[in-house]
């Protein structure tokens, strides 16, 4: 197992949340560009790698059903997360002190956990960087919400740390499943991957459209998207297929 993947996943999310102490919310344009890059990159990796690999498995004929299930799961999760996984920073005003956003935290952690699962088969390391970059603005948005609810720095870092652990835990579980060391249920791995693919398709396409004004791409966003797709294509053509 490659420990560096766990460290990258954890620290990108953790430092993304810590950036709330350094970056003002009115400087979120850079985060939107990071989102655009990661959204395009995730979409390209899903189409180039995850979908072909899933259909190549023993359950290829039914993978589409699990992709649809994953898509619907993400639709359901966003009813509670309010789009934080897209980097949305909502303003929560409360006059009664600490109000913990349980629905947002739980759904965001589940989302991150599921996103870490494809990394067990990320042989060429294309996917990990897209997921890690995607979690930076998500952690920043979560930290922003906690700060608006008057949480002190220590508590804020604690909850950001919990969120940062979710993707590594998803990776560890899927790694155990893919190697047969967790319950011997490796036969279900492709079904789980289909669900994750559906989530990725929803997340990546939503990022690409929701970070635009009137669904129009600015020049900077177009460049970020093209760079994301280009990096994915370079990994695709230089890898072994």
PEHUQUI-V425547 format. One record per residue. N is the residue number from 1. RES is the residue in one letter. SS is DSSP state (alpha for helix, beta for strand, coil for the rest). PSI is psi as a letter, one per 40 degrees, with the letter a starting at -180 (* if undefined). NEAR is the number of other C-alpha atoms within 10 Angstrom. Layout:
N,RES,SS,PSI,NEAR
N,RES,SS,PSI,NEAR
//
This chain:
1,X,coil,h,8
2,X,coil,h,7
3,X,alpha,d,8
4,X,alpha,d,9
5,X,alpha,d,16
6,X,alpha,d,20
7,X,alpha,d,13
8,X,alpha,d,17
9,X,alpha,d,26
10,X,alpha,d,24
11,X,alpha,d,17
12,X,alpha,d,21
13,X,alpha,d,30
14,X,alpha,d,25
15,X,alpha,d,18
16,X,alpha,d,25
17,X,alpha,d,27
18,X,alpha,d,21
19,X,alpha,e,17
20,X,alpha,d,17
21,X,alpha,e,12
22,X,coil,d,7
23,X,coil,h,11
24,X,coil,i,10
25,X,alpha,d,13
26,X,alpha,e,6
27,X,alpha,f,9
28,X,coil,e,16
29,X,alpha,d,12
30,X,alpha,d,10
31,X,alpha,d,20
32,X,alpha,d,22
33,X,alpha,d,18
34,X,alpha,d,21
35,X,alpha,d,29
36,X,alpha,d,31
37,X,alpha,d,27
38,X,alpha,d,28
39,X,alpha,d,31
40,X,alpha,d,26
41,X,alpha,d,30
42,X,alpha,d,28
43,X,alpha,d,24
44,X,alpha,d,22
45,X,alpha,d,23
46,X,alpha,d,21
47,X,alpha,d,15
48,X,alpha,d,15
49,X,alpha,d,17
50,X,alpha,d,23
51,X,alpha,d,19
52,X,alpha,d,12
53,X,alpha,d,16
54,X,alpha,d,23
55,X,alpha,e,16
56,X,coil,e,13
57,X,coil,a,14
58,X,coil,d,13
59,X,coil,f,16
60,X,alpha,d,16
61,X,alpha,e,11
62,X,alpha,e,14
63,X,alpha,d,24
64,X,alpha,d,19
65,X,alpha,d,14
66,X,alpha,d,19
67,X,alpha,d,24
68,X,alpha,d,18
69,X,alpha,d,18
70,X,alpha,d,24
71,X,alpha,d,21
72,X,alpha,d,16
73,X,alpha,d,17
74,X,alpha,d,22
75,X,alpha,d,15
76,X,alpha,d,12
77,X,alpha,d,19
78,X,alpha,e,19
79,X,alpha,d,12
80,X,alpha,d,17
81,X,alpha,e,23
82,X,coil,f,17
83,X,coil,e,22
84,X,alpha,d,23
85,X,alpha,e,28
86,X,alpha,e,26
87,X,coil,e,24
88,X,coil,h,22
89,X,coil,g,20
90,X,coil,i,14
91,X,coil,h,10
92,X,coil,h,13
93,X,coil,h,12
94,X,coil,h,11
95,X,coil,e,8
96,X,coil,f,8
97,X,coil,b,11
98,X,coil,h,14
99,X,coil,h,15
100,X,coil,h,13
101,X,coil,g,15
102,X,alpha,d,11
103,X,alpha,d,15
104,X,alpha,d,20
105,X,alpha,d,20
106,X,alpha,d,14
107,X,alpha,d,21
108,X,alpha,d,25
109,X,alpha,d,20
110,X,alpha,d,16
111,X,alpha,d,23
112,X,alpha,d,25
113,X,alpha,d,21
114,X,alpha,d,26
115,X,alpha,d,26
116,X,coil,e,26
117,X,alpha,d,25
118,X,alpha,e,22
119,X,alpha,e,23
120,X,alpha,d,20
121,X,alpha,f,17
122,X,coil,g,13
123,X,coil,d,10
124,X,coil,e,13
125,X,coil,f,13
126,X,alpha,d,21
127,X,alpha,d,25
128,X,alpha,d,20
129,X,alpha,d,17
130,X,alpha,d,22
131,X,alpha,d,24
132,X,alpha,d,23
133,X,alpha,d,22
134,X,alpha,d,30
135,X,alpha,e,32
136,X,alpha,d,26
137,X,alpha,d,28
138,X,alpha,d,26
139,X,alpha,d,30
140,X,alpha,d,30
141,X,alpha,d,25
142,X,alpha,d,29
143,X,alpha,d,26
144,X,alpha,d,26
145,X,alpha,d,23
146,X,alpha,d,24
147,X,alpha,d,18
148,X,alpha,d,17
149,X,coil,e,20
150,X,coil,f,18
151,X,coil,h,18
152,X,coil,i,11
153,X,alpha,d,13
154,X,alpha,d,8
155,X,alpha,d,12
156,X,alpha,d,19
157,X,alpha,d,18
158,X,alpha,d,12
159,X,alpha,d,18
160,X,alpha,d,23
161,X,alpha,d,19
162,X,alpha,d,14
163,X,alpha,d,27
164,X,alpha,d,29
165,X,alpha,e,21
166,X,alpha,d,23
167,X,alpha,d,27
168,X,alpha,d,25
169,X,alpha,d,19
170,X,alpha,d,22
171,X,alpha,d,23
172,X,alpha,d,20
173,X,alpha,d,18
174,X,alpha,d,24
175,X,alpha,d,22
176,X,alpha,d,17
177,X,alpha,d,20
178,X,alpha,d,20
179,X,alpha,e,13
180,X,coil,e,14
181,X,coil,e,12
182,X,coil,g,14
183,X,coil,e,8
184,X,coil,f,12
185,X,coil,f,13
186,X,alpha,e,17
187,X,alpha,e,14
188,X,alpha,e,13
189,X,alpha,d,21
190,X,alpha,d,24
191,X,alpha,d,22
192,X,alpha,d,19
193,X,alpha,d,25
194,X,alpha,d,29
195,X,alpha,d,24
196,X,alpha,d,28
197,X,alpha,d,30
198,X,alpha,d,24
199,X,alpha,d,23
200,X,alpha,d,26
201,X,alpha,d,22
202,X,alpha,d,20
203,X,alpha,d,21
204,X,alpha,d,23
205,X,alpha,d,15
206,X,alpha,d,14
207,X,alpha,d,25
208,X,alpha,d,24
209,X,alpha,d,15
210,X,alpha,e,16
211,X,coil,e,21
212,X,coil,i,14
213,X,beta,h,9
214,X,coil,f,8
215,X,coil,f,10
216,X,beta,h,13
217,X,coil,h,15
218,X,coil,i,12
219,X,alpha,d,9
220,X,alpha,d,11
221,X,alpha,d,21
222,X,alpha,d,17
223,X,alpha,d,15
224,X,alpha,d,22
225,X,alpha,d,22
226,X,alpha,d,16
227,X,alpha,d,17
228,X,alpha,d,23
229,X,alpha,d,21
230,X,alpha,d,15
231,X,alpha,d,16
232,X,alpha,d,23
233,X,alpha,d,17
234,X,alpha,d,11
235,X,alpha,d,17
236,X,alpha,d,17
237,X,alpha,d,9
238,X,alpha,e,9
239,X,coil,i,12
240,X,coil,h,8
241,X,coil,*,6
//
